[in-house]
Amino acid sequence: MAVRDPAFWHRFSVAVHKDEESKGPVYATTTTISSPSSPPLKHQDSWLGRQEAKKRRRAIICWAFWLAFAGVIVGAVFVVLWLKTSGVLDRLMDKVDAMVEPGSAASASPTPTPTPTPPVGGGANGKRALEGMRMYTYYG
């Protein structure tokens, strides 16, 4: 048996709300499991209050991280621009280019590089050269 009168449901809803308001706040009438002498919970001591505090703290930490990260990126860009305008970066790039280009005067080293010796075959003592001048002991 369903009630189809919309005015009835409006009156019923208003009556329920008035009844809840007359009873007072719901959280003040909660029962405690601990001893009756324990102090009532404050709003910030409730589970919901702790969750909201965690959410605020997490948001602050997240924003602080991303702002610090952006600050590091901006700082790196300013350092590169400063090095570029002062000419330090250009001189460094010239040195790198001179080291990479074959036959340039800057790439010639004052001491000749040693040439690797060819691999040596196995001997009676069990030593074997596997690559260049590196010696590995082989027991087998």
Secondary structure, DSSP 8 states (H G I E B T S, - for coil): -----HHHHHHHHHHHHHHHHHH--SGGG---SS-TTS----GGGSHHHHHHHHHHHHHHHHHHHHHHHHHHHHHHHHHHHHHHHHTHHHHHHHHHHHHHSTT-TTT--SS------------TT-EEEEETTEEEE---
